[in-house]
Amino acid sequence: GGSAENRGRFLVETLAAVRAVWPENLPLTARFGVIEFDGRDEETLTESIALVNRFKEAGLDFIDVSVGFSTPEANIPWGPAFLAPVADRVRRETGLPAATSWYISQPAQADQMIRDGKVDLVMLGRPLLANPHWPYMAAQELGVDKPAWTTLPAPYAHWLARYRAA
């Protein structure tokens, strides 16, 4: 509760403290629920974007756009890449590189989100639990030349490249 400034103070101060000791050559990232789908979406998203801009001033380099779950009345529009338009807006209005996840499971879908400029990176959770070699499979499906060498550690790539399915 309280003012918008106070609601973000803990994370702003934490980011600033981490940035003070974090190597400049490594990105400082955070995952942040910017929308709740509780009927006040525009208000929440606008306030969240203002807060992400404060995070940027505190040293944040990259934002992983997520959804908040603070109310049982939420009407979340579950569906493929449903947060992509939200991540796109956060990206455009903050100037920070952005990522998202949530119902992104197909390589072509992830690739298109990046090609369309909606996100800079696609995060994977459940797809990697279901298939730890998802990046390799995606590289194959998307026609990457020598996918074993671009997506796997060299010792695995060496043997997998000789495997029939590779």
C-alpha positions as CSV (number, residue, x, y, z in Angstrom):
1,G,0.0,0.0,0.0
2,G,1.0,3.6,0.3
3,S,2.3,5.8,-2.4
4,A,3.5,4.5,-5.7
5,E,7.0,5.6,-4.7
6,N,6.9,3.7,-1.5
7,R,5.4,0.5,-3.1
8,G,8.5,0.3,-5.3
9,R,11.1,1.5,-2.8
10,F,12.3,-2.0,-1.6
11,L,13.1,-3.2,-5.1
12,V,14.6,0.1,-6.2
13,E,16.9,0.1,-3.2
14,T,17.7,-3.5,-3.7
15,L,18.6,-3.1,-7.3
16,A,20.7,0.0,-6.5
17,A,22.6,-2.0,-3.8
18,V,23.1,-5.0,-6.1
19,R,24.2,-2.7,-9.0
20,A,26.8,-1.1,-6.8
21,V,28.6,-4.5,-6.4
22,W,27.5,-6.3,-9.6
23,P,30.0,-6.4,-12.5
24,E,29.2,-3.9,-15.2
25,N,29.8,-6.6,-17.9
26,L,27.0,-8.8,-16.5
27,P,23.3,-7.8,-17.0
28,L,21.2,-7.0,-13.9
29,T,17.8,-8.5,-14.5
30,A,14.5,-8.8,-12.6
31,R,11.3,-10.7,-13.2
32,F,8.3,-8.4,-12.4
33,G,4.6,-9.0,-12.5
34,V,3.4,-5.9,-14.4
35,I,-0.2,-6.7,-14.9
36,E,-2.8,-8.7,-12.9
37,F,-5.8,-9.0,-15.3
38,D,-8.1,-7.9,-12.4
39,G,-10.1,-5.4,-14.3
40,R,-7.7,-2.5,-13.6
41,D,-5.2,-3.5,-16.3
42,E,-4.4,-0.1,-17.8
43,E,-4.0,1.5,-14.4
44,T,-1.8,-1.4,-13.1
45,L,0.3,-1.6,-16.3
46,T,0.9,2.2,-16.4
47,E,2.0,2.2,-12.8
48,S,4.2,-0.8,-13.4
49,I,5.9,0.8,-16.4
50,A,6.6,3.9,-14.3
51,L,8.1,1.6,-11.7
52,V,10.2,-0.3,-14.3
53,N,11.6,3.1,-15.3
54,R,12.6,3.6,-11.7
55,F,14.3,0.2,-11.8
56,K,16.2,1.2,-14.9
57,E,17.4,4.4,-13.1
58,A,18.6,2.1,-10.2
59,G,20.7,0.1,-12.7
60,L,18.3,-2.6,-14.1
61,D,19.5,-3.7,-17.6
62,F,16.8,-6.2,-18.6
63,I,13.2,-6.9,-17.5
64,D,11.4,-10.3,-17.5
65,V,7.8,-9.4,-17.9
66,S,5.4,-11.6,-15.9
67,V,1.9,-11.6,-14.5
68,G,0.9,-10.9,-10.9
69,F,-1.4,-13.2,-9.0
70,S,-2.8,-11.1,-6.2
71,T,-6.5,-11.6,-6.6
72,P,-8.7,-14.7,-7.1
73,E,-10.9,-12.5,-9.3
74,A,-8.2,-12.3,-12.0
75,N,-9.4,-13.1,-15.4
76,I,-6.1,-14.1,-17.0
77,P,-6.4,-14.6,-20.8
78,W,-4.5,-17.9,-20.8
79,G,-3.3,-18.6,-24.3
80,P,-0.2,-18.9,-26.5
81,A,2.2,-16.0,-25.7
82,F,-0.5,-14.0,-24.0
83,L,2.0,-11.7,-22.4
84,A,3.8,-10.8,-25.6
85,P,1.8,-7.6,-26.2
86,V,2.3,-6.6,-22.6
87,A,6.1,-7.2,-22.8
88,D,6.2,-5.3,-26.1
89,R,4.6,-2.2,-24.4
90,V,6.9,-2.4,-21.4
91,R,9.9,-2.6,-23.8
92,R,8.7,0.3,-25.9
93,E,7.8,2.6,-23.0
94,T,10.9,1.9,-20.9
95,G,13.6,1.4,-23.5
96,L,14.8,-1.7,-21.6
97,P,15.3,-5.0,-23.4
98,A,12.4,-7.3,-22.3
99,A,11.6,-11.0,-22.1
100,T,8.5,-13.0,-21.2
101,S,7.4,-16.5,-20.9
102,W,4.0,-18.1,-20.1
103,Y,2.6,-20.4,-22.8
104,I,5.4,-20.1,-25.2
105,S,6.2,-23.7,-26.2
106,Q,6.7,-23.7,-30.0
107,P,10.0,-22.7,-31.6
108,A,8.3,-20.9,-34.5
109,Q,6.2,-18.9,-32.0
110,A,9.3,-17.9,-29.9
111,D,11.2,-17.0,-33.1
112,Q,8.3,-14.9,-34.4
113,M,8.0,-12.9,-31.2
114,I,11.7,-11.9,-31.4
115,R,11.5,-11.2,-35.2
116,D,8.5,-9.0,-34.7
117,G,10.4,-7.0,-32.0
118,K,7.9,-7.9,-29.3
119,V,10.6,-9.2,-27.0
120,D,14.4,-9.5,-27.0
121,L,14.5,-12.9,-25.4
122,V,12.0,-15.7,-24.7
123,M,12.2,-17.3,-21.3
124,L,11.3,-21.0,-21.1
125,G,10.1,-22.9,-18.0
126,R,7.8,-25.8,-18.6
127,P,9.1,-26.5,-22.1
128,L,12.6,-27.1,-20.6
129,L,11.2,-29.3,-17.9
130,A,9.4,-31.3,-20.5
131,N,12.4,-31.4,-22.8
132,P,15.8,-30.3,-21.5
133,H,17.1,-30.2,-25.1
134,W,14.3,-27.8,-26.3
135,P,16.9,-25.3,-27.6
136,Y,18.5,-28.0,-29.7
137,M,15.1,-29.2,-31.0
138,A,14.1,-25.6,-31.7
139,A,17.3,-25.0,-33.7
140,Q,16.6,-28.1,-35.8
141,E,13.0,-27.0,-36.5
142,L,14.1,-23.4,-37.4
143,G,16.8,-24.7,-39.7
144,V,19.9,-23.6,-37.8
145,D,23.1,-24.9,-39.4
146,K,24.8,-27.4,-37.2
147,P,22.4,-27.0,-34.3
148,A,24.3,-29.3,-32.0
149,W,27.3,-27.0,-32.1
150,T,25.3,-23.8,-31.5
151,T,23.0,-25.0,-28.7
152,L,24.9,-27.6,-26.7
153,P,28.2,-27.9,-24.8
154,A,31.0,-29.1,-27.1
155,P,31.3,-32.6,-25.5
156,Y,27.5,-33.2,-26.0
157,A,27.5,-31.7,-29.5
158,H,30.4,-33.9,-30.6
159,W,28.4,-37.1,-29.9
160,L,25.0,-35.8,-30.6
161,A,26.1,-34.7,-34.1
162,R,26.9,-38.3,-34.8
163,Y,23.6,-39.6,-33.4
164,R,21.1,-40.5,-36.0
165,A,18.4,-38.1,-34.8
166,A,20.8,-35.2,-34.8
